[in-house]
Amino acid sequence: MGPANLTTLQLGRLKETDVQRMIADVIGSRAVPSELVAQIASRTDGIPLFVEELTRTVLEMGVLEKGAGGRYRIAGSLPRLSIPTTLQDSLMARLDRLGPAKEVAQICAVLGREFSDGLLRAISDKDDAEIDARLAQLEGAELIFRNRSAPEGVYTFKHALVQDTAYESLLKSSRRRLHERIAAVLQEKFPEAVATAPEIAAHHLTQAGLVEDAVEWWGKAGDRSLRSSAYPEAIAHLTKAIGLAEGLSESPAGQSRRLQLQVAYGNALIATRGYGAPETSVAFARARELASGLKGAPARFAATYGLWVGSLVRSELGSMQELAQAFLDDTADRPDAPEAGIAHRVCGMTRWFEGNFVDARQHLEQSLTIYRDEHDRNLAFLYGHDYGIAAAIYLALVLWPLGEVDRAEQLAQESIRRATDSGHIATMVYAHFHKIVLEAVRGNPEGARPHVDAVIELSREHGLLLYTRAGKFWNGWIRCRLGERAAGLKEMEDSIALPLVGKMATGLYVPLTWTLLAEAKAGEGLFDEALAILDEQLVEVERTGQEWFTPEIHRWRGELMLRKDPIDIVAAETAFSQAIETARTQQTATYELRAALSLARLYQASGTDAQARSVLGPAIEKFTNAQELPEIVEARAAMERSSKTSLCANPCD
């Protein structure tokens, strides 16, 4: 560095995109599987020599094969990449040259890529002075470095492959003993650390071969992740626990433990993939299988619940009815137990799905009567969300069509407040999402906006992929209704086309969402497409028995018949009449009033005011105190216009 014209250039690690280009150069193709790139980038820390060596190892292993169009793909599963012989020899030689420090490096390697000075001293039989000297030697050799910003001594291996080399140089029996020692010391001397990160103890117990203890700690790690709404991490931890638990005995205790893990795993999948996802259904089916021999186990009810919701989202009415009744029967001897409250909620939602709003209301009211906030709130971690809040928001969705619009809004607002206070992410998203549905049924995009924003923000932050994608649909609907019709329609269609979404873009609300899509298409003049969507929905209603939104589908079909060219007055009148008849059967006064308004407007336009009054009168009479319902104001104004027109046409002497 003596001459003035010399400078130092610091070479940083390669970025993943650079790693991808290097791998492509070695392989001779740009079509490199992303999974391979990710693993090589992670294992090599972006060191060019390591990248080249590991890539050549992959080629020698025969892991890659050429697919269609010359694109490489991974044949079977990608194994954990081992260190290439040439590189391992080089790294091993460096360790051997360290003499006594090699043994400390091996112990550190068992501790992990990052390890604490305190834990090293707690498990080592060496005195502090020797440990200080050996750590300094490893630092000097640039094999480890100290994190100077940490409050206590924390070290990290400079490269993952250095740690691997030190780890692999130990006899397997020595490794197991060290892992067992580390797990014991962690639990004995560092209880706060393992309580915060139980997966660390779980890892060491697994490597020590202590399967039963490892299952317990992976379960703790999964439970902690669930409670902190870290759902992807929960899935990873619980997958490990379930895999290890398969090797345990078939005793009742072992079966009960596997059931608890399976239900927790299912709940993590609910949050990330949705109730209707195949893997979620498989998880709860396995849970119910495990529960078959365990009478009265709390997780047994959660398994039944998970299967029922999967059937609900997939519109499998027969299965829903069977599971709902089974749930109610199982809790008949404990009518005041929390499980009974959940059973009534399940039955209430099943009746709502059928279009039986009156029975739905009774079951949901009973669910809320049983619910005790302080006592039952922890059941959110067994059933995915707080069942009392869920029952309340659903009762709002039932009461609004029944004509109790003021109480519906009060329940919905209270549900949002309670969900926010709970801090339970899945419950918060659930409450906001169903408030969106209520606002959509009301036709109030402005009211839905803050709840759409909340769903999108929470789901993005916590990896709730289905809600993130479904949020796009609702955002598009709002844009469409507030003037951005073309852009909004595209966002709605794009959401429905996304993987994991399809016709389940918003879960079981397909009749509503596709009716809104038809409305949006009509707004762009695509009447034939809009009518085809509504006709398809009526066929689906017949097939599935999902009747809760049928009056509105008929009403919207009638409205479109009057807007298309040429208009079809007879078809519109038939559709409005069908909407009124269905609403009366369901006792959904609000839907009846809407359909009566549509039919009355048609009659008024043709000069038959008496007929207009005959359909509006019975619908208005069902409302005595509904100040927040715009349809009431409009209906009364229409009645007044009809009366004045009638007086003018038939003046008194």
NUROLUM-482744 format. One line per 2 residues: number of its first residue (from 0); their letters; for each residue x, y, z of C-alpha. Coordinates in steps of 0.02 Angstrom, whole numbers, plus 50000, padded with zeros to 5 digits. Example, Ala and Ser with C-alpha at 12.3 -4.5 7.8 and 13.67 -1.06 7.14 Angstrom:
residues 2
0) as) 50615:49775:50390 ~ 50684:49947:50357
This chain:
residues 653
0) mg) 50000:50000:50000 ~ 50151:50114:49992
2) pa) 50127:50190:49818 ~ 50001:50331:49813
4) nl) 49911:50261:49661 ~ 49852:50103:49753
6) tt) 49678:50092:49830 ~ 49582:49957:49922
8) lq) 49424:49888:49846 ~ 49310:49797:49969
10) lg) 49227:49648:49884 ~ 49055:49610:49956
12) rl) 48958:49449:49945 ~ 48870:49408:49783
14) ke) 48684:49447:49777 ~ 48562:49308:49736
16) td) 48543:49372:49558 ~ 48733:49362:49538
18) vq) 48732:49187:49612 ~ 48598:49139:49485
20) rm) 48707:49200:49342 ~ 48858:49104:49407
22) ia) 48756:48945:49424 ~ 48691:48970:49247
24) dv) 48870:48989:49182 ~ 48925:48827:49266
26) ig) 48772:48730:49209 ~ 48771:48808:49036
28) sr) 48590:48862:49042 ~ 48494:49014:49106
30) av) 48343:48905:49149 ~ 48395:48868:49329
32) ps) 48263:48812:49458 ~ 48235:48949:49588
34) el) 48236:48819:49729 ~ 48414:48770:49681
36) va) 48471:48952:49673 ~ 48396:48988:49845
38) qi) 48483:48840:49927 ~ 48652:48872:49847
40) as) 48643:49058:49889 ~ 48599:49017:50070
42) rt) 48735:48884:50089 ~ 48877:48982:50008
44) dg) 48850:49157:50079 ~ 48881:49227:49904
46) ip) 49065:49171:49898 ~ 49108:49139:49714
48) lf) 49220:48987:49744 ~ 49086:48906:49853
50) ve) 48951:48941:49723 ~ 49052:48857:49585
52) el) 49097:48706:49691 ~ 48921:48674:49755
54) tr) 48847:48693:49581 ~ 48970:48564:49511
56) tv) 48921:48449:49655 ~ 48738:48465:49606
58) le) 48781:48418:49426 ~ 48881:48266:49483
60) mg) 48737:48210:49595 ~ 48620:48201:49444
62) vl) 48490:48305:49535 ~ 48451:48411:49381
64) ek) 48365:48352:49224 ~ 48311:48443:49067
66) ga) 48125:48470:49043 ~ 48021:48542:48903
68) gg) 48100:48687:48809 ~ 48272:48646:48879
70) ry) 48226:48713:49052 ~ 48310:48623:49197
72) ri) 48205:48552:49337 ~ 48246:48459:49498
74) ag) 48221:48272:49483 ~ 48131:48217:49641
76) sl) 48173:48313:49798 ~ 48326:48423:49820
78) pr) 48438:48347:49955 ~ 48532:48453:50079
80) ls) 48688:48496:49984 ~ 48848:48426:50057
82) ip) 49014:48515:50047 ~ 49115:48468:49890
84) tt) 49266:48361:49930 ~ 49393:48485:49865
86) lq) 49317:48627:49965 ~ 49295:48520:50119
88) ds) 49478:48469:50112 ~ 49528:48651:50102
90) lm) 49419:48704:50248 ~ 49468:48552:50351
92) ar) 49651:48592:50327 ~ 49620:48768:50394
94) ld) 49536:48695:50549 ~ 49674:48567:50576
96) rl) 49805:48704:50574 ~ 49716:48786:50722
98) gp) 49769:48645:50840 ~ 49670:48649:51005
100) ak) 49554:48786:50938 ~ 49482:48657:50818
102) ev) 49391:48571:50962 ~ 49311:48735:51015
104) aq) 49262:48768:50834 ~ 49176:48598:50831
106) ic) 49078:48636:50990 ~ 49029:48806:50919
108) av) 48971:48721:50758 ~ 48851:48611:50858
110) lg) 48783:48767:50945 ~ 48736:48840:50775
112) re) 48787:48965:50642 ~ 48764:49100:50776
114) fs) 48804:49061:50957 ~ 48824:49150:51122
116) dg) 48980:49160:51226 ~ 48878:49120:51382
118) ll) 48805:48959:51314 ~ 48975:48902:51250
120) ra) 49050:48923:51423 ~ 48901:48835:51504
122) is) 48920:48675:51402 ~ 49110:48671:51387
124) dk) 49226:48587:51512 ~ 49363:48714:51475
126) dd) 49403:48861:51587 ~ 49365:49040:51538
128) ae) 49545:49084:51498 ~ 49563:48943:51373
130) id) 49396:48983:51292 ~ 49446:49166:51275
132) ar) 49610:49114:51191 ~ 49527:48991:51071
134) la) 49390:49114:51021 ~ 49523:49246:50988
136) ql) 49617:49120:50882 ~ 49460:49078:50780
138) eg) 49426:49264:50758 ~ 49604:49294:50703
140) ae) 49587:49157:50573 ~ 49428:49244:50512
142) li) 49323:49088:50538 ~ 49207:49174:50661
144) fr) 49172:49355:50702 ~ 49096:49439:50853
146) nr) 48939:49543:50844 ~ 48998:49701:50930
148) sa) 48823:49776:50940 ~ 48753:49632:51045
150) pe) 48740:49667:51233 ~ 48823:49500:51271
152) gv) 48955:49404:51175 ~ 48875:49335:51016
154) yt) 48980:49254:50879 ~ 48939:49200:50702
156) fk) 49031:49083:50585 ~ 49092:49187:50440
158) ha) 49027:49061:50313 ~ 48896:48924:50330
160) lv) 49013:48798:50250 ~ 49146:48829:50383
162) qd) 49018:48783:50515 ~ 48967:48629:50415
164) ta) 49146:48571:50397 ~ 49178:48586:50584
166) ye) 49013:48500:50622 ~ 49041:48356:50501
168) sl) 49215:48325:50571 ~ 49139:48266:50736
170) lk) 49091:48085:50765 ~ 48901:48062:50760
172) ss) 48901:47998:50939 ~ 48996:48154:50996
174) rr) 48873:48265:50904 ~ 48724:48182:50987
176) rl) 48800:48200:51160 ~ 48837:48384:51130
178) he) 48660:48418:51066 ~ 48588:48330:51218
180) ri) 48700:48431:51334 ~ 48653:48594:51247
182) aa) 48467:48557:51260 ~ 48482:48518:51447
184) vl) 48585:48674:51483 ~ 48465:48784:51385
186) qe) 48317:48723:51487 ~ 48409:48731:51653
188) kf) 48509:48893:51639 ~ 48426:48992:51498
190) pe) 48238:48966:51525 ~ 48192:49139:51461
192) av) 48288:49113:51299 ~ 48205:48946:51260
194) at) 48035:49014:51308 ~ 48060:49151:51178
196) ap) 48130:49032:51046 ~ 48079:48853:51089
198) ei) 48130:48796:50915 ~ 48313:48807:50971
200) aa) 48289:48677:51107 ~ 48181:48575:50986
202) hh) 48322:48572:50858 ~ 48452:48510:50983
204) lt) 48334:48379:51053 ~ 48298:48318:50877
206) qa) 48483:48304:50835 ~ 48511:48215:51000
208) gl) 48383:48083:50951 ~ 48268:48124:51098
210) ve) 48111:48110:50992 ~ 47977:48126:51126
212) da) 48054:48283:51200 ~ 48086:48353:51026
214) ve) 47902:48332:50981 ~ 47852:48426:51138
216) ww) 47968:48572:51100 ~ 47925:48583:50915
218) gk) 47744:48588:50972 ~ 47786:48730:51092
220) ag) 47873:48822:50950 ~ 47722:48800:50837
222) dr) 47602:48856:50973 ~ 47706:49011:51010
224) sl) 47712:49056:50826 ~ 47523:49034:50813
226) rs) 47495:49147:50963 ~ 47606:49281:50888
228) sa) 47521:49261:50717 ~ 47683:49201:50635
230) yp) 47590:49074:50529 ~ 47726:49018:50405
232) ea) 47843:48985:50551 ~ 47704:48891:50641
234) ia) 47679:48779:50489 ~ 47866:48741:50481
236) hl) 47880:48699:50667 ~ 47721:48595:50672
238) tk) 47770:48499:50515 ~ 47929:48443:50605
240) ai) 47831:48398:50763 ~ 47703:48295:50666
242) gl) 47838:48205:50567 ~ 47931:48156:50725
244) ae) 47771:48111:50818 ~ 47728:47978:50691
246) gl) 47864:47873:50769 ~ 47791:47882:50944
248) se) 47688:47745:51027 ~ 47502:47724:50992
250) sp) 47458:47754:51175 ~ 47310:47870:51214
252) ag) 47432:48002:51273 ~ 47532:47992:51111
254) qs) 47374:47995:51007 ~ 47309:48147:51102
256) rr) 47474:48237:51073 ~ 47469:48201:50886
258) lq) 47290:48263:50880 ~ 47337:48428:50963
260) lq) 47479:48453:50840 ~ 47369:48411:50692
262) va) 47235:48535:50744 ~ 47365:48672:50772
264) yg) 47439:48634:50601 ~ 47266:48644:50523
266) na) 47236:48814:50604 ~ 47400:48880:50536
268) li) 47348:48821:50362 ~ 47178:48906:50382
270) at) 47264:49072:50409 ~ 47384:49055:50262
272) rg) 47293:48947:50133 ~ 47109:48958:50184
274) yg) 46982:48831:50248 ~ 46945:48762:50075
276) ap) 47125:48723:50026 ~ 47155:48536:49997
278) et) 47299:48530:50122 ~ 47189:48609:50256
280) sv) 47053:48478:50228 ~ 47182:48338:50234
282) af) 47251:48406:50398 ~ 47081:48409:50483
284) ar) 47030:48241:50409 ~ 47186:48167:50488
286) ar) 47143:48257:50651 ~ 46969:48183:50652
288) el) 47041:48011:50619 ~ 47157:48031:50769
290) as) 47011:48096:50873 ~ 46898:47948:50837
292) gl) 46960:47851:50989 ~ 46971:47998:51109
294) kg) 46804:48036:51188 ~ 46783:48215:51247
296) ap) 46956:48278:51197 ~ 46944:48466:51164
298) ar) 47046:48449:51005 ~ 46918:48323:50942
300) fa) 46788:48461:50927 ~ 46915:48573:50840
302) at) 46945:48436:50711 ~ 46759:48422:50675
304) yg) 46749:48611:50664 ~ 46892:48619:50539
306) lw) 46809:48489:50427 ~ 46642:48580:50438
308) vg) 46715:48747:50385 ~ 46804:48663:50240
310) sl) 46636:48594:50184 ~ 46557:48766:50207
312) vr) 46686:48852:50097 ~ 46669:48716:49964
314) se) 46477:48730:49971 ~ 46453:48547:50020
316) lg) 46287:48566:50109 ~ 46260:48382:50150
318) sm) 46428:48368:50238 ~ 46398:48534:50327
320) qe) 46231:48475:50395 ~ 46302:48308:50451
322) la) 46451:48384:50540 ~ 46348:48524:50619
324) qa) 46225:48399:50691 ~ 46367:48287:50752
326) fl) 46445:48437:50839 ~ 46279:48481:50923
328) dd) 46249:48300:50975 ~ 46424:48285:51049
330) ta) 46391:48435:51162 ~ 46211:48392:51210
332) dr) 46263:48333:51385 ~ 46355:48500:51416
334) pd) 46239:48635:51351 ~ 46333:48777:51436
336) ap) 46509:48723:51386 ~ 46610:48828:51263
338) ea) 46602:48684:51138 ~ 46412:48699:51143
340) gi) 46428:48883:51100 ~ 46536:48838:50951
342) ah) 46413:48701:50901 ~ 46271:48828:50898
344) rv) 46377:48946:50794 ~ 46412:48803:50672
346) cg) 46226:48762:50661 ~ 46182:48947:50642
348) mt) 46299:48970:50496 ~ 46236:48810:50415
350) rw) 46057:48873:50426 ~ 46112:49042:50356
352) fe) 46194:48953:50209 ~ 46028:48865:50175
354) gn) 45935:49031:50178 ~ 45851:48987:50342
356) fv) 45883:49155:50426 ~ 45760:49132:50570
358) da) 45840:48971:50634 ~ 46013:49043:50600
360) rq) 45972:49189:50714 ~ 45915:49075:50856
362) hl) 46074:48971:50851 ~ 46190:49122:50841
364) eq) 46098:49209:50984 ~ 46120:49050:51087
366) sl) 46305:49045:51044 ~ 46326:49222:51110
368) ti) 46227:49179:51267 ~ 46349:49038:51306
370) yr) 46506:49136:51263 ~ 46608:49205:51408
372) de) 46742:49326:51353 ~ 46875:49302:51486
374) hd) 46850:49114:51495 ~ 46834:49071:51310
376) rn) 46950:49192:51220 ~ 47096:49068:51221
378) la) 46992:48949:51115 ~ 47042:49062:50969
380) fl) 47204:48964:50962 ~ 47110:48800:50947
382) yg) 46974:48855:50826 ~ 47068:48983:50722
384) hd) 46980:49138:50791 ~ 46873:49199:50936
386) yg) 46707:49111:50917 ~ 46609:49244:51013
388) ia) 46668:49382:50897 ~ 46638:49271:50745
390) aa) 46461:49230:50804 ~ 46424:49415:50830
392) iy) 46482:49471:50658 ~ 46384:49329:50579
394) la) 46230:49375:50677 ~ 46248:49549:50601
396) lv) 46247:49470:50427 ~ 46089:49375:50474
398) lw) 45997:49520:50558 ~ 46022:49646:50418
400) pl) 45922:49547:50288 ~ 45793:49508:50423
402) ge) 45762:49695:50439 ~ 45851:49729:50604
404) vd) 45975:49843:50518 ~ 46016:49953:50668
406) ra) 46061:49808:50782 ~ 46159:49727:50641
408) eq) 46269:49881:50625 ~ 46293:49891:50815
410) la) 46348:49709:50822 ~ 46467:49733:50676
412) qe) 46550:49886:50753 ~ 46565:49801:50922
414) si) 46644:49648:50839 ~ 46777:49757:50756
416) rr) 46816:49842:50922 ~ 46828:49679:51019
418) at) 46934:49597:50884 ~ 47056:49744:50886
420) ds) 47066:49738:51076 ~ 47102:49551:51071
422) gh) 47261:49575:50969 ~ 47229:49405:50887
424) ia) 47272:49434:50704 ~ 47162:49297:50630
426) tm) 47012:49361:50728 ~ 47048:49540:50676
428) vy) 47058:49493:50492 ~ 46900:49387:50509
430) ah) 46801:49531:50586 ~ 46860:49661:50459
432) fh) 46827:49541:50315 ~ 46649:49507:50368
434) ki) 46618:49692:50394 ~ 46667:49711:50210
436) vl) 46538:49579:50165 ~ 46404:49670:50265
438) ea) 46446:49835:50180 ~ 46443:49749:50009
440) vr) 46270:49677:50046 ~ 46216:49852:50096
442) gn) 46293:49924:49937 ~ 46405:50042:50035
444) pe) 46583:50048:49960 ~ 46633:50199:50065
446) ga) 46593:50102:50224 ~ 46694:49953:50163
448) rp) 46852:50051:50121 ~ 46938:50057:50294
450) hv) 46903:49872:50321 ~ 46974:49823:50150
452) da) 47131:49923:50192 ~ 47143:49835:50362
454) vi) 47124:49661:50284 ~ 47257:49695:50152
456) el) 47380:49770:50277 ~ 47360:49634:50408
458) sr) 47365:49491:50284 ~ 47521:49556:50197
460) eh) 47609:49583:50363 ~ 47570:49408:50427
462) gl) 47580:49306:50267 ~ 47392:49272:50249
464) ll) 47400:49240:50062 ~ 47217:49203:50030
466) yt) 47158:49361:50118 ~ 47289:49464:50026
468) ra) 47224:49403:49860 ~ 47041:49414:49908
470) gk) 47072:49593:49965 ~ 47111:49636:49784
472) fw) 46933:49588:49736 ~ 46856:49704:49864
474) ng) 46975:49844:49820 ~ 46923:49825:49639
476) wi) 46738:49828:49685 ~ 46761:49990:49782
478) rc) 46854:50070:49637 ~ 46719:50014:49518
480) rl) 46578:50085:49624 ~ 46669:50249:49654
482) ge) 46698:50290:49470 ~ 46851:50191:49414
484) ra) 46742:50064:49325 ~ 46864:49989:49199
486) ag) 47011:49979:49320 ~ 46901:49914:49460
488) lk) 46825:49778:49351 ~ 46998:49721:49295
490) em) 47057:49709:49476 ~ 46903:49606:49521
492) ed) 46932:49488:49376 ~ 47119:49475:49410
494) si) 47083:49428:49591 ~ 46964:49289:49543
496) al) 47092:49222:49418 ~ 47230:49208:49549
498) pl) 47291:49037:49611 ~ 47213:48988:49779
500) vg) 47064:49098:49736 ~ 46957:49053:49586
502) km) 46774:49049:49629 ~ 46827:49049:49811
504) at) 46900:49224:49793 ~ 46805:49275:49947
506) gl) 46774:49107:50025 ~ 46594:49053:50035
508) yv) 46528:49220:49973 ~ 46526:49166:49791
510) pl) 46342:49216:49761 ~ 46379:49392:49824
512) tw) 46548:49417:49740 ~ 46493:49352:49571
514) tl) 46335:49458:49578 ~ 46446:49608:49611
516) la) 46554:49556:49464 ~ 46398:49547:49355
518) ea) 46349:49721:49413 ~ 46522:49786:49369
520) ka) 46515:49709:49196 ~ 46344:49785:49166
522) ge) 46419:49953:49212 ~ 46537:49931:49065
524) gl) 46393:49884:48950 ~ 46432:49697:48951
526) fd) 46252:49645:48984 ~ 46259:49473:48903
528) ea) 46411:49425:49007 ~ 46329:49495:49164
530) la) 46167:49399:49137 ~ 46265:49239:49100
532) il) 46352:49256:49269 ~ 46186:49277:49361
534) de) 46107:49131:49269 ~ 46257:49024:49316
536) ql) 46238:49075:49497 ~ 46055:49022:49498
538) ve) 46109:48852:49431 ~ 46241:48842:49569
540) ve) 46109:48885:49700 ~ 46004:48740:49638
542) rt) 46155:48624:49644 ~ 46228:48675:49813
544) gq) 46077:48734:49912 ~ 46168:48897:49953
546) ew) 46013:49007:49961 ~ 46066:49152:50073
548) ft) 46084:49278:49931 ~ 45957:49209:49807
550) pe) 45829:49353:49820 ~ 45964:49477:49773
552) ih) 46022:49372:49624 ~ 45844:49372:49556
554) rw) 45827:49558:49589 ~ 45988:49601:49499
556) rg) 45937:49491:49354 ~ 45777:49592:49339
558) el) 45873:49757:49346 ~ 45986:49702:49204
560) ml) 45837:49649:49099 ~ 45779:49830:49106
562) rk) 45950:49902:49064 ~ 46000:49795:48915
564) dp) 45947:49832:48738 ~ 45812:49783:48700
566) id) 45735:49786:48873 ~ 45631:49637:48927
568) iv) 45491:49700:49041 ~ 45407:49531:49061
570) aa) 45570:49444:49112 ~ 45610:49586:49232
572) et) 45438:49577:49314 ~ 45457:49388:49333
574) af) 45630:49408:49411 ~ 45570:49541:49535
576) sq) 45418:49436:49582 ~ 45531:49284:49610
578) ai) 45644:49390:49720 ~ 45496:49448:49826
580) et) 45428:49270:49842 ~ 45598:49199:49895
582) ar) 45626:49341:50019 ~ 45455:49314:50098
584) tq) 45492:49128:50116 ~ 45656:49170:50202
586) qt) 45574:49312:50302 ~ 45714:49427:50242
588) at) 45619:49591:50251 ~ 45762:49698:50184
590) ye) 45782:49592:50028 ~ 45593:49593:50004
592) lr) 45589:49784:50018 ~ 45727:49801:49888
594) aa) 45639:49685:49766 ~ 45472:49773:49798
596) ls) 45554:49941:49759 ~ 45621:49874:49595
598) la) 45451:49804:49546 ~ 45361:49962:49603
600) rl) 45475:50070:49494 ~ 45431:49958:49347
602) yq) 45244:49975:49381 ~ 45257:50164:49405
604) as) 45348:50181:49240 ~ 45203:50092:49154
606) gt) 45070:50196:49246 ~ 45004:50057:49359
608) da) 45023:50147:49526 ~ 44898:50037:49615
610) qa) 45006:49886:49582 ~ 45158:49983:49642
612) rs) 45071:50021:49807 ~ 45014:49840:49823
614) vl) 45193:49774:49822 ~ 45271:49916:49923
616) gp) 45140:49923:50062 ~ 45169:49748:50137
618) ai) 45358:49770:50125 ~ 45359:49940:50213
620) ek) 45246:49879:50353 ~ 45381:49759:50411
622) ft) 45491:49905:50464 ~ 45445:50008:50616
624) na) 45612:50082:50670 ~ 45751:50072:50540
626) qe) 45821:50247:50525 ~ 45984:50192:50442
628) lp) 45904:50105:50292 ~ 45898:50214:50136
630) ei) 45777:50093:50053 ~ 45644:50140:50181
632) ve) 45656:50324:50134 ~ 45648:50282:49950
634) ar) 45501:50163:49972 ~ 45398:50290:50069
636) aa) 45435:50423:49938 ~ 45379:50302:49803
638) me) 45218:50265:49897 ~ 45186:50451:49912
640) rs) 45214:50479:49726 ~ 45096:50336:49684
642) sk) 44961:50407:49797 ~ 44976:50582:49719
644) ts) 44972:50512:49544 ~ 44818:50411:49587
646) lc) 44730:50566:49658 ~ 44770:50668:49503
648) an) 44705:50532:49391 ~ 44544:50513:49493
650) pc) 44502:50686:49566 ~ 44364:50697:49695
652) d) 44208:50808:49666
